């Protein structure tokens, strides 16, 4: 589906899950009749082009998962909005929270299959890409592209401060339960005082490190 907004063409995609069908889909898009206008290509691509960064857990290749999509992006001179986002000025630098990066979470893995591709020249246009809980029931997160206004005066990007997860995992619920169990076994939460706070924080760090190692061992098994 595609719509034109002023001089901007927005193409929404839902790529097939099957590899052969997906390659045929992206090949057909290469023949899409487009004029000389800026284009946004967005939606569920059902693949990633940087598996080492865009997948968590499961099998991860080092190569792009779609050659046809790679050719389509080159033809349209399009770039992942996440990459252009790095050029935006920032007031706050925070570690990337996995829940604000990956857009699809399965039982054993997570991935960033929902993306925006924009013109490569939009280094001053892309403000940020935001990943949030879906507005309605869905197994995909809601992804929003924020763009800068024309000629913004000293405008800087703010990243919202949310819950920070020290363990990047494809099984957040399981890891959370394991951390809580480890803390309980060590007596954390029982009669804590200001005098015991330093010891408590040290125990928390040890428990998180222990669970992180367990989770990493599971992924490698």
C-alpha positions as CSV (number, residue, x, y, z in Angstrom):
1,X,0.0,0.0,0.0
2,X,1.3,3.5,-0.8
3,X,0.0,7.0,-0.3
4,X,1.4,10.4,-1.3
5,X,1.6,13.2,1.2
6,X,2.5,16.4,-0.5
7,X,5.8,15.5,-2.3
8,X,6.4,12.5,-0.1
9,X,5.7,8.9,-1.1
10,X,5.0,6.5,1.8
11,X,5.0,2.8,1.1
12,X,3.8,0.4,3.8
13,X,5.0,-3.2,3.4
14,X,4.2,-6.5,4.9
15,X,6.7,-9.0,3.5
16,X,6.1,-12.7,3.3
17,X,7.7,-14.9,6.0
18,X,8.9,-17.5,3.4
19,X,12.4,-16.6,2.0
20,X,11.6,-17.3,-1.6
21,X,8.2,-15.5,-1.5
22,X,9.9,-12.6,0.3
23,X,12.6,-12.2,-2.3
24,X,10.0,-12.2,-5.1
25,X,8.0,-9.5,-3.1
26,X,11.0,-7.2,-2.8
27,X,12.0,-7.8,-6.5
28,X,8.5,-6.7,-7.5
29,X,8.8,-3.6,-5.4
30,X,11.9,-2.6,-7.5
31,X,9.5,-2.2,-10.4
32,X,7.2,0.1,-8.5
33,X,6.5,3.2,-10.6
34,X,8.1,6.0,-8.5
35,X,8.7,9.6,-9.6
36,X,11.6,11.7,-8.5
37,X,10.3,12.2,-4.9
38,X,11.4,11.4,-1.4
39,X,10.2,8.0,-0.3
40,X,9.6,6.3,3.1
41,X,9.5,2.5,3.0
42,X,8.2,1.1,6.3
43,X,6.5,-1.9,7.8
44,X,7.1,-5.5,8.7
45,X,10.0,-6.8,6.5
46,X,10.1,-10.2,8.2
47,X,13.9,-10.2,7.9
48,X,16.9,-8.2,9.1
49,X,19.9,-6.8,7.2
50,X,22.2,-6.8,10.2
51,X,21.5,-10.0,12.1
52,X,24.3,-9.6,14.6
53,X,22.7,-6.3,15.8
54,X,19.1,-6.8,14.9
55,X,18.5,-10.3,16.4
56,X,18.8,-11.5,20.0
57,X,18.9,-15.2,20.6
58,X,18.4,-18.0,18.1
59,X,20.5,-18.4,14.9
60,X,22.3,-15.3,13.7
61,X,24.1,-15.0,10.4
62,X,26.6,-12.3,9.6
63,X,25.1,-11.5,6.2
64,X,22.0,-9.5,5.2
65,X,19.0,-11.8,5.1
66,X,17.5,-10.4,1.8
67,X,19.6,-9.7,-1.3
68,X,16.5,-8.3,-3.1
69,X,15.8,-5.9,-0.3
70,X,19.4,-4.8,-0.4
71,X,19.0,-4.1,-4.1
72,X,15.7,-2.2,-3.5
73,X,17.3,0.1,-0.9
74,X,20.2,0.8,-3.2
75,X,17.9,1.6,-6.1
76,X,15.9,4.0,-4.0
77,X,18.9,5.5,-2.2
78,X,17.2,4.6,1.1
79,X,18.8,4.1,4.6
80,X,17.6,2.6,7.8
81,X,16.3,5.5,9.9
82,X,18.0,4.0,13.0
83,X,21.3,4.6,11.4
84,X,20.5,8.2,10.5
85,X,19.2,8.7,14.0
86,X,22.8,8.5,15.2
87,X,23.5,11.8,13.5
88,X,21.0,13.6,15.6
89,X,22.2,15.8,18.4
90,X,21.5,14.3,21.8
91,X,21.2,15.8,25.3
92,X,21.2,12.5,27.0
93,X,23.3,9.4,26.2
94,X,21.8,6.2,27.6
95,X,22.4,2.5,27.0
96,X,19.9,1.1,24.5
97,X,17.1,-0.7,26.3
98,X,16.3,-3.9,24.3
99,X,12.6,-3.3,24.9
100,X,13.0,0.0,23.0
101,X,15.0,-1.5,20.1
102,X,13.6,-5.0,19.2
103,X,10.1,-4.9,17.7
104,X,9.2,-8.6,17.8
105,X,9.6,-10.9,20.8
106,X,9.2,-14.6,20.4
107,X,9.5,-17.4,23.1
108,X,13.3,-17.7,22.6
109,X,14.4,-14.8,20.5
110,X,13.8,-11.1,19.6
111,X,14.3,-9.2,16.4
112,X,14.0,-5.8,14.8
113,X,12.0,-6.8,11.7
114,X,9.7,-3.6,11.8
115,X,11.7,-0.7,10.4
116,X,11.6,2.6,8.5
117,X,13.8,3.3,5.5
118,X,14.2,6.9,4.5
119,X,16.3,8.9,2.0
120,X,20.0,8.7,2.7
121,X,20.1,12.5,2.7
122,X,17.8,12.8,5.7
123,X,20.5,13.2,8.2
124,X,19.0,16.4,9.5
125,X,15.4,15.2,9.2
126,X,15.3,12.1,11.3
127,X,15.0,12.9,15.0
128,X,14.4,9.5,16.5
129,X,12.8,6.1,16.1
130,X,10.6,5.1,19.0
131,X,9.5,1.6,20.0
132,X,6.6,1.3,22.4
133,X,4.0,-1.1,23.5
134,X,1.3,-1.6,20.8
135,X,-1.9,0.4,21.1
136,X,-4.0,-2.7,20.4
137,X,-3.3,-6.4,21.0
138,X,-0.3,-7.5,18.8
139,X,2.8,-9.6,18.8
140,X,4.7,-6.6,17.4
141,X,5.7,-3.4,19.1
142,X,4.6,-0.1,17.8
143,X,7.3,1.8,15.9
144,X,7.1,5.5,15.4
145,X,9.4,7.7,13.2
146,X,9.8,11.2,14.6
147,X,11.0,13.9,12.1
148,X,12.4,17.3,12.7
149,X,10.5,20.4,11.7
150,X,11.8,22.5,8.9
151,X,14.8,24.6,10.1
152,X,14.4,23.8,13.8
153,X,16.2,26.3,16.1
154,X,18.7,24.5,18.4
155,X,16.4,21.6,18.7
156,X,17.8,18.5,20.4
157,X,16.6,15.0,20.7
158,X,15.5,13.7,24.1
159,X,15.3,10.0,24.7
160,X,12.7,9.1,27.3
161,X,14.0,7.7,30.5
162,X,12.4,4.3,31.3
163,X,13.2,1.1,33.0
164,X,16.8,0.0,32.2
165,X,17.4,-3.7,31.9
166,X,20.9,-4.8,32.8
167,X,20.5,-8.2,31.1
168,X,19.8,-8.1,27.3
169,X,17.8,-11.3,26.8
170,X,15.1,-12.9,24.6
171,X,13.5,-14.2,27.7
172,X,12.8,-11.2,30.0
173,X,10.1,-12.8,32.0
174,X,12.2,-15.9,32.8
175,X,15.3,-13.8,33.7
176,X,13.2,-11.5,35.9
177,X,12.0,-14.5,37.9
178,X,15.5,-15.9,38.2
179,X,16.9,-12.6,39.5
180,X,14.1,-12.3,42.0
181,X,14.6,-15.8,43.2
182,X,18.4,-15.3,43.5
183,X,17.8,-12.1,45.5
184,X,15.4,-13.8,47.8
185,X,17.8,-16.7,48.4
186,X,20.4,-14.1,49.5
187,X,18.0,-12.5,51.9
188,X,17.6,-9.2,50.0
189,X,14.4,-7.3,51.0
190,X,14.4,-8.5,54.6
191,X,15.0,-5.8,57.2
192,X,17.1,-3.6,55.0
193,X,18.6,-0.5,56.6
194,X,20.9,2.3,55.6
195,X,23.8,0.5,57.2
196,X,23.2,-2.6,55.1
197,X,22.6,-0.8,51.8
198,X,26.2,-1.1,50.4
199,X,26.2,-4.8,51.1
200,X,22.7,-5.1,49.5
201,X,23.7,-3.3,46.3
202,X,26.8,-5.6,46.0
203,X,24.6,-8.7,46.4
204,X,22.3,-7.3,43.7
205,X,25.2,-7.0,41.3
206,X,26.4,-10.5,42.1
207,X,22.9,-12.0,41.5
208,X,22.4,-10.1,38.2
209,X,25.8,-11.3,37.0
210,X,25.0,-14.9,38.0
211,X,21.7,-14.9,36.1
212,X,23.3,-13.2,33.1
213,X,25.9,-15.9,32.9
214,X,23.1,-18.6,33.1
215,X,21.1,-16.9,30.4
216,X,24.2,-16.6,28.1
217,X,25.0,-20.3,28.7
218,X,21.4,-21.2,27.6
219,X,21.8,-19.3,24.4
220,X,25.1,-21.1,23.6
221,X,23.7,-24.5,24.4
